[in-house]
Amino acid sequence: ADASLGMHEREYIQESLSYVLRIQEVQERIKFEFVEILLAFISGWLVFYHTAHEQAEDHRDYLQDLRHKVQKVRDHTYM
């Protein structure tokens, strides 16, 4: 009976350690997947803002000219 109990105890400990290992593997995979998702989001965000910055730079002269024209009309209208 003592030998059988000792064998069951070792099996229980082995199964417990195996279970803990599986939980750690799942947690590590979840962390890795979270970092992947976060990296994809940040990369997309950076591309969006970089593209918007390039568009703004491409139209800078037009916007500056338009700003001067609006100011000129405002100065003539309200004086």
Z-matrix of the N, CA and C atoms (Angstrom, degrees):
N
C 1 1.456
C 2 1.523 1 110.87
N 3 1.368 2 115.91 1 -41.69
C 4 1.464 3 118.82 2 179.61
C 5 1.522 4 111.17 3 -65.08
N 6 1.341 5 116.43 4 -39.31
C 7 1.468 6 120.64 5 179.46
C 8 1.522 7 110.01 6 -65.18
N 9 1.322 8 116.02 7 -41.50
C 10 1.466 9 120.81 8 179.08
C 11 1.526 10 110.68 9 -65.06
N 12 1.312 11 116.40 10 -41.33
C 13 1.466 12 120.98 11 178.31
C 14 1.526 13 110.88 12 -63.86
N 15 1.340 14 116.39 13 -41.97
C 16 1.464 15 120.92 14 178.03
C 17 1.524 16 111.41 15 -63.17
N 18 1.341 17 116.34 16 -39.83
C 19 1.459 18 120.76 17 178.92
C 20 1.531 19 110.58 18 -65.78
N 21 1.320 20 117.10 19 -43.10
C 22 1.470 21 121.12 20 178.41
C 23 1.529 22 110.95 21 -64.82
N 24 1.333 23 115.81 22 -36.88
C 25 1.466 24 119.90 23 178.96
C 26 1.533 25 110.03 24 -64.73
N 27 1.334 26 117.05 25 -43.32
C 28 1.471 27 120.54 26 178.66
C 29 1.532 28 110.53 27 -64.33
N 30 1.332 29 116.61 28 -40.69
C 31 1.470 30 120.26 29 177.82
C 32 1.531 31 110.32 30 -63.32
N 33 1.324 32 115.94 31 -42.11
C 34 1.464 33 120.96 32 179.11
C 35 1.529 34 110.48 33 -61.96
N 36 1.336 35 116.29 34 -45.19
C 37 1.470 36 120.67 35 179.73
C 38 1.527 37 109.72 36 -63.57
N 39 1.338 38 116.54 37 -43.32
C 40 1.469 39 120.51 38 179.94
C 41 1.530 40 110.59 39 -62.60
N 42 1.315 41 117.61 40 -45.13
C 43 1.466 42 121.48 41 178.54
C 44 1.527 43 111.08 42 -64.60
N 45 1.325 44 116.72 43 -38.43
C 46 1.467 45 120.77 44 178.57
C 47 1.520 46 110.64 45 -63.44
N 48 1.327 47 116.69 46 -45.42
C 49 1.465 48 120.48 47 178.84
C 50 1.529 49 111.24 48 -65.16
N 51 1.316 50 116.22 49 -37.95
C 52 1.464 51 120.44 50 177.28
C 53 1.533 52 110.24 51 -63.35
N 54 1.324 53 116.15 52 -41.06
C 55 1.468 54 121.57 53 178.23
C 56 1.531 55 110.87 54 -63.60
N 57 1.322 56 116.54 55 -44.72
C 58 1.466 57 121.01 56 178.96
C 59 1.527 58 110.04 57 -62.06
N 60 1.324 59 117.18 58 -40.89
C 61 1.462 60 121.24 59 178.28
C 62 1.528 61 110.58 60 -61.75
N 63 1.309 62 117.36 61 -43.69
C 64 1.475 63 121.16 62 178.32
C 65 1.532 64 110.84 63 -61.81
N 66 1.316 65 116.69 64 -42.85
C 67 1.472 66 120.34 65 178.36
C 68 1.526 67 110.04 66 -61.26
N 69 1.316 68 117.50 67 -43.10
C 70 1.468 69 120.76 68 178.93
C 71 1.527 70 111.01 69 -64.16
N 72 1.329 71 117.19 70 -39.46
C 73 1.466 72 120.56 71 177.96
C 74 1.524 73 110.84 72 -62.60
N 75 1.322 74 116.39 73 -43.49
C 76 1.468 75 120.46 74 178.87
C 77 1.524 76 110.35 75 -63.66
N 78 1.317 77 117.68 76 -44.23
C 79 1.464 78 120.94 77 179.61
C 80 1.525 79 111.50 78 -63.04
N 81 1.318 80 117.62 79 -40.56
C 82 1.466 81 121.02 80 177.89
C 83 1.522 82 110.58 81 -64.45
N 84 1.331 83 117.18 82 -41.58
C 85 1.466 84 120.86 83 178.58
C 86 1.520 85 110.63 84 -63.49
N 87 1.327 86 117.02 85 -41.11
C 88 1.467 87 121.14 86 178.71
C 89 1.525 88 110.26 87 -63.09
N 90 1.322 89 117.64 88 -43.22
C 91 1.470 90 121.00 89 178.21
C 92 1.523 91 110.27 90 -61.56
N 93 1.320 92 117.06 91 -45.07
C 94 1.454 93 122.17 92 -179.41
C 95 1.528 94 110.27 93 -62.21
N 96 1.334 95 117.03 94 -45.78
C 97 1.461 96 120.74 95 179.65
C 98 1.525 97 110.81 96 -63.85
N 99 1.326 98 117.59 97 -37.89
C 100 1.462 99 120.88 98 178.17
C 101 1.521 100 110.62 99 -62.67
N 102 1.327 101 116.49 100 -44.16
C 103 1.467 102 120.27 101 179.47
C 104 1.527 103 110.12 102 -64.24
N 105 1.320 104 117.41 103 -39.92
C 106 1.469 105 120.41 104 177.32
C 107 1.525 106 111.27 105 -60.95
N 108 1.323 107 116.99 106 -45.32
C 109 1.461 108 121.28 107 179.88
C 110 1.520 109 110.40 108 -64.34
N 111 1.313 110 116.81 109 -43.95
C 112 1.464 111 121.14 110 179.24
C 113 1.527 112 110.91 111 -62.73
N 114 1.311 113 117.49 112 -42.10
C 115 1.461 114 121.72 113 178.36
C 116 1.527 115 111.03 114 -62.98
N 117 1.321 116 117.46 115 -42.52
C 118 1.465 117 120.66 116 178.09
C 119 1.524 118 110.60 117 -63.12
N 120 1.327 119 117.50 118 -41.55
C 121 1.462 120 121.26 119 178.86
C 122 1.522 121 110.99 120 -62.81
N 123 1.332 122 116.81 121 -47.94
C 124 1.467 123 120.75 122 -178.67
C 125 1.528 124 110.48 123 -64.18
N 126 1.319 125 117.28 124 -40.53
C 127 1.466 126 120.25 125 178.53
C 128 1.521 127 110.84 126 -61.95
N 129 1.315 128 117.18 127 -45.08
C 130 1.463 129 120.87 128 177.43
C 131 1.509 130 111.85 129 -62.15
N 132 1.316 131 116.65 130 -41.48
C 133 1.465 132 122.00 131 178.80
C 134 1.526 133 110.45 132 -61.93
N 135 1.336 134 116.72 133 -44.63
C 136 1.462 135 120.68 134 -179.86
C 137 1.523 136 111.88 135 -65.41
N 138 1.319 137 117.65 136 -39.62
C 139 1.466 138 120.62 137 177.38
C 140 1.524 139 109.84 138 -63.14
N 141 1.326 140 116.80 139 -43.40
C 142 1.465 141 120.74 140 179.59
C 143 1.525 142 110.84 141 -59.02
N 144 1.318 143 117.55 142 -50.09
C 145 1.463 144 120.33 143 -177.36
C 146 1.526 145 112.30 144 -71.55
N 147 1.316 146 117.37 145 -31.90
C 148 1.468 147 119.56 146 176.00
C 149 1.527 148 109.91 147 -65.87
N 150 1.327 149 116.61 148 -42.77
C 151 1.465 150 120.90 149 178.06
C 152 1.521 151 110.26 150 -63.07
N 153 1.318 152 117.27 151 -43.29
C 154 1.470 153 120.75 152 178.86
C 155 1.526 154 110.51 153 -62.66
N 156 1.318 155 117.59 154 -39.83
C 157 1.468 156 121.32 155 178.56
C 158 1.529 157 110.25 156 -63.71
N 159 1.330 158 116.99 157 -43.39
C 160 1.464 159 120.23 158 178.35
C 161 1.522 160 111.05 159 -62.55
N 162 1.328 161 117.07 160 -40.91
C 163 1.469 162 120.85 161 178.26
C 164 1.523 163 110.12 162 -62.68
N 165 1.311 164 117.08 163 -43.11
C 166 1.464 165 120.74 164 179.42
C 167 1.526 166 110.35 165 -63.28
N 168 1.314 167 117.30 166 -41.10
C 169 1.465 168 120.94 167 178.28
C 170 1.526 169 110.87 168 -64.51
N 171 1.328 170 117.02 169 -39.74
C 172 1.466 171 120.89 170 179.42
C 173 1.523 172 111.92 171 -63.15
N 174 1.324 173 117.83 172 -30.94
C 175 1.467 174 122.02 173 -176.03
C 176 1.529 175 113.06 174 -105.20
N 177 1.306 176 117.30 175 10.85
C 178 1.464 177 121.25 176 -176.57
C 179 1.531 178 111.88 177 -58.21
N 180 1.333 179 117.42 178 -47.48
C 181 1.469 180 120.49 179 -178.15
C 182 1.527 181 111.22 180 -62.77
N 183 1.331 182 116.23 181 -43.23
C 184 1.462 183 120.30 182 179.17
C 185 1.529 184 110.67 183 -61.70
N 186 1.309 185 116.93 184 -46.17
C 187 1.464 186 120.53 185 -178.84
C 188 1.524 187 111.77 186 -65.84
N 189 1.317 188 116.83 187 -37.61
C 190 1.460 189 120.19 188 178.33
C 191 1.533 190 110.21 189 -66.74
N 192 1.326 191 117.00 190 -42.33
C 193 1.464 192 121.07 191 177.28
C 194 1.526 193 110.35 192 -62.55
N 195 1.312 194 116.82 193 -44.18
C 196 1.463 195 121.09 194 178.87
C 197 1.524 196 110.95 195 -62.84
N 198 1.312 197 116.99 196 -39.96
C 199 1.464 198 121.49 197 178.17
C 200 1.531 199 110.68 198 -61.59
N 201 1.335 200 116.87 199 -42.36
C 202 1.464 201 120.48 200 178.39
C 203 1.529 202 111.58 201 -65.68
N 204 1.323 203 116.86 202 -40.21
C 205 1.470 204 120.47 203 179.06
C 206 1.524 205 110.76 204 -64.11
N 207 1.321 206 116.66 205 -43.63
C 208 1.471 207 120.51 206 179.13
C 209 1.526 208 109.77 207 -63.29
N 210 1.317 209 116.94 208 -42.73
C 211 1.469 210 120.59 209 179.01
C 212 1.525 211 110.59 210 -63.44
N 213 1.325 212 116.57 211 -39.86
C 214 1.463 213 121.39 212 179.73
C 215 1.531 214 110.32 213 -63.51
N 216 1.334 215 116.45 214 -44.73
C 217 1.471 216 120.44 215 178.27
C 218 1.522 217 109.83 216 -64.22
N 219 1.303 218 117.90 217 -41.86
C 220 1.459 219 121.76 218 179.35
C 221 1.533 220 110.14 219 -62.16
N 222 1.324 221 116.66 220 -43.76
C 223 1.468 222 120.21 221 179.89
C 224 1.528 223 111.45 222 -62.21
N 225 1.329 224 118.12 223 -40.65
C 226 1.464 225 121.31 224 -179.76
C 227 1.525 226 111.90 225 -74.03
N 228 1.322 227 116.81 226 -33.03
C 229 1.467 228 120.62 227 -176.18
C 230 1.518 229 111.52 228 -75.80
N 231 1.291 230 117.74 229 -41.20
C 232 1.465 231 120.91 230 -172.84
C 233 1.520 232 113.70 231 -98.63
N 234 1.320 233 118.73 232 11.03
C 235 1.466 234 120.08 233 179.30
C 236 1.483 235 111.92 234 -101.33
